[in-house]
C-alpha cells in the first residue's frame, strides 16, 4: 500500500510539472508572435506592381531525351554449330539479307543428304504403289483379281503417300537447319556489336551480332496532359544536341505518333519523334533537348514569371488589397521563360507585386513605385 501511494504522488507531481512547462512554453510562443506582429506594424515595403494582361502566346514546349535507332536487334543463331566464318566487322554497313557469318555445315549437310535420299526413296515407292493399284483396278474390272487383292493394293498406295509426306517434312526440316547455318540480317543497318569470333560454338538463340538502323533516329517524349491538345502528328520538333561540336547545333524532326491514352499516374502522353539521319551526322543514343512550337493561343490571361512565388509546391502571387500584400494561389497553364498562363486565382483587375518580393510577407503594408524593380 505504501508503495502504491508513493507512485501516485510521483505521477501527480510529474503531471503538475508538465502543465507548468506547457503554460510557460505557450506564453513564450505568444510573446514571440506578438513581438513579430509588433515589429511588422507600421513597416512599409516598397514594391513594383503590375496588372495581369491578356495577350497572344506561342507556347514553346521543352523536353529532353535520347535519340535512339529506329530499329535495333540482336541477330542470333538458328541452329547449334561452330562459327566457321565471320564475314563482317563492327561499324560495317550491311543491307537487308546480307550474310554475317557461316556456321559449320558438316553435320547439317549430312543430315540434308540423308533426308533427300529418304524423300526420293519414298517418292519411288509411291510411284510403284500407284502403278500396282492402277493395274489391280484394271484387272478387278475385268474379273481377273479379287476385291481383297484390290484393297491390298490401295492400302499399299495410301501407306506410300503417308511415307512420302513424312519424308517431305524431314527434308524441309533438314533444309531449314542447313539454311540456319548461314546467319543473315533481316534488316539493313550498322553492325554495332560482333559478340563472338570464328571457332566459337553457338547454341540456338545465341546472339552473334547486334545490328542498328540509324538512317533515322527516334525519341520518346512525355507530353503533359494540359499540352497534348496543342501538338499534333506532323508537327516540327527542333532538337538541340549538346554533343555536336558547332554551337549546340539544331536538327529538325517530326512528331510521328502520339499515344491516345495517358500514362497512369503521370497523366502524360507518350509522343514519338523521328529525325532523318541518312547522312549519318548523328550517333544513336545521343542526348538531345527538344523544342516544340505548340499552337498559338489568343486572349490568354498572363503574369510575368518574376511575379511567381512558390509556397508549399504551389505557384502563388501577392495581390495588393487595400495597401496590404495578400497571397493568392494560382492555377496555371503554359509556363514560358518570361510569361505564365493563368487559368484561375486572379483577374485582370487585381494588382500583383512583381518587384521587391524578397521583402514581402502576408499582410505586410506595401507602397508601389514605377519601374522594373524596387529597393
Order of alpha helices (4+ residues) and beta strands (2+ residues): alpha-beta-beta-beta-beta-beta-beta-alpha-alpha-beta-beta-beta-beta-beta-beta-beta-beta-beta-beta-beta-beta-beta-beta-beta-beta
